[in-house]
């Protein structure tokens, strides 16, 4: 289960991306979460996925 709070979600995802996954798509597939929903939720707090750095910035 992933955090519902956007700030906690940001921290959770960046940690997972840094330590366990090479891209957001792999993370979403593995955790069975909708990538678009994740990106929209974090866009709401002005964070966007940076593919080159593999993190939300």
trRosetta pair geometry for C-beta under 8 A, 3 or more apart (Angstrom, degrees):
i j d omega theta_ij theta_ji phi_ij phi_ji
2 9 6.2 58 157 -123 105 91
2 12 6.2 153 -153 118 84 151
2 13 7.8 38 -152 -64 126 88
2 31 6.5 63 -51 167 116 142
2 33 6.0 9 -1 -79 143 153
3 8 3.7 -118 167 113 159 112
3 9 4.6 -147 80 -69 99 65
3 11 7.9 21 28 56 154 91
3 12 5.2 164 9 -15 115 146
4 8 7.7 26 55 65 42 121
4 9 7.2 -53 153 -55 4 115
5 8 4.1 65 75 19 106 111
5 9 6.4 -174 86 -15 49 87
6 9 5.4 -55 -141 37 29 116
6 10 6.4 39 156 -26 64 101
6 41 5.5 -160 -105 159 97 93
6 42 6.2 156 -158 -99 99 52
6 44 6.2 -112 -105 77 155 109
6 45 4.7 150 137 -19 139 134
7 10 5.6 -44 -151 27 32 116
7 11 6.8 29 152 -13 61 104
7 45 6.7 -175 -69 -148 70 170
8 11 5.8 -55 -152 38 35 111
8 12 6.1 37 151 -20 67 109
9 12 5.6 -56 -144 39 30 114
9 13 6.0 25 161 -16 67 109
9 38 7.4 -160 170 -145 128 84
9 41 6.5 -11 92 119 163 131
9 42 6.7 -132 105 -75 117 95
10 13 6.2 -60 -144 39 23 105
10 14 6.3 16 162 -13 62 111
10 42 5.9 124 -86 -124 90 110
10 45 7.0 -89 -50 78 136 139
10 47 5.7 87 -117 38 123 172
10 56 5.7 -114 -142 82 85 141
11 14 6.2 -59 -143 40 25 106
11 15 6.3 26 158 -18 62 109
12 15 6.0 -63 -154 36 25 110
12 16 6.4 19 155 -14 64 110
13 16 5.7 -57 -145 40 32 109
13 17 6.0 31 157 -19 68 109
13 24 7.8 23 -175 -121 118 92
13 27 7.0 98 -147 149 84 157
13 38 7.1 129 -96 -173 149 126
13 42 7.6 -72 39 -70 154 144
13 56 6.1 51 96 -6 125 125
14 17 5.6 -52 -139 39 31 111
14 18 6.1 32 159 -20 64 109
14 55 5.0 49 -130 -148 92 100
14 56 5.8 -101 -70 35 99 89
15 18 5.9 -59 -146 38 26 110
15 19 6.0 -6 167 6 65 117
16 19 6.5 -72 -134 51 22 91
16 20 5.2 -47 -166 44 64 115
16 21 5.9 26 145 7 85 114
16 27 5.7 105 127 -132 124 128
17 20 7.5 -54 -80 54 10 71
17 21 5.3 -57 -118 65 48 102
17 23 7.9 7 -139 -150 97 10
17 24 6.7 -14 -103 -80 122 66
17 27 6.2 -53 -82 -53 76 149
17 54 5.1 -175 169 152 112 89
17 55 5.5 165 97 -92 141 63
17 56 7.9 139 11 -10 155 76
18 54 7.4 145 -82 109 48 105
18 55 6.7 29 -62 -86 89 113
20 27 7.5 102 93 -100 101 94
21 24 7.5 97 126 -85 136 23
21 26 4.8 176 -156 89 106 111
21 27 4.2 -34 -87 -64 177 92
21 30 7.2 -147 -95 20 121 140
21 54 7.6 -170 102 -176 80 121
22 26 6.0 53 50 20 76 151
22 54 6.7 -86 -177 -120 38 148
23 26 5.1 98 62 6 79 100
23 27 7.2 -143 100 -3 44 89
23 51 7.1 13 -134 -143 99 82
23 54 6.3 -100 -98 -121 46 103
24 27 5.5 -57 -151 38 37 114
24 28 6.1 34 155 -18 70 107
24 35 6.2 104 138 -138 106 112
24 38 7.6 -171 -172 95 117 140
24 39 7.9 67 166 -68 154 102
24 49 5.3 -23 -45 -143 155 147
24 51 7.7 -87 6 -101 110 72
24 54 7.5 -173 -36 -149 75 68
25 28 5.9 -57 -147 38 28 109
25 29 6.3 29 156 -18 64 108
25 35 6.4 -10 -104 -89 57 150
26 29 5.7 -55 -145 37 30 112
26 30 6.1 26 158 -17 65 111
27 30 5.9 -62 -148 39 26 108
27 31 6.1 1 164 3 66 114
28 31 6.3 -65 -134 51 25 95
28 32 7.8 97 167 -84 54 5
28 33 5.1 -101 -143 71 74 79
28 34 7.0 -3 -164 163 121 6
28 35 4.2 -38 -92 -71 173 88
28 38 6.6 -134 -97 5 114 145
29 32 7.4 15 -179 -75 28 46
33 37 7.1 -113 167 66 88 114
33 38 6.0 76 131 -52 121 119
34 37 4.0 63 88 11 112 113
34 38 6.7 174 91 -14 59 83
35 38 5.6 -56 -151 35 34 113
35 39 6.3 29 156 -16 68 107
36 39 5.8 -56 -146 39 31 108
36 40 6.2 30 155 -19 65 108
37 40 5.8 -55 -144 38 29 111
37 41 6.2 32 156 -22 64 107
38 41 5.9 -57 -149 34 27 111
38 42 6.5 13 158 -6 63 109
39 42 6.1 -62 -146 44 29 102
39 43 6.1 37 153 -27 65 107
39 48 7.3 42 -159 -138 92 63
39 49 6.0 -63 -111 -9 103 115
40 43 5.5 -51 -144 32 31 116
40 44 6.9 44 151 -30 59 97
41 44 5.8 -48 -167 17 33 119
41 45 8.0 4 147 4 59 96
42 45 6.1 -61 -159 45 47 94
42 47 4.3 -68 168 76 102 103
42 48 7.1 162 113 -80 107 31
42 49 7.7 90 80 -45 143 77
42 56 5.5 -72 173 -148 153 148
43 46 7.1 36 -169 -91 41 23
43 47 7.0 -114 -81 63 31 51
43 48 6.1 48 -97 -85 82 80
47 56 4.4 50 160 163 117 112
47 57 6.6 164 -150 80 80 15
48 56 6.6 164 78 -149 16 76
48 57 6.8 -36 62 62 67 65
49 55 7.6 -172 -144 110 60 20
49 56 5.5 -45 -89 -93 54 72
50 53 4.5 16 108 40 120 102
50 54 7.4 -63 92 -7 74 16
50 55 5.9 -7 52 65 100 63
50 56 7.1 145 8 -118 81 20
50 57 4.8 14 -16 13 131 117
51 54 6.9 20 -167 -76 33 54
53 57 6.7 49 67 -35 142 130
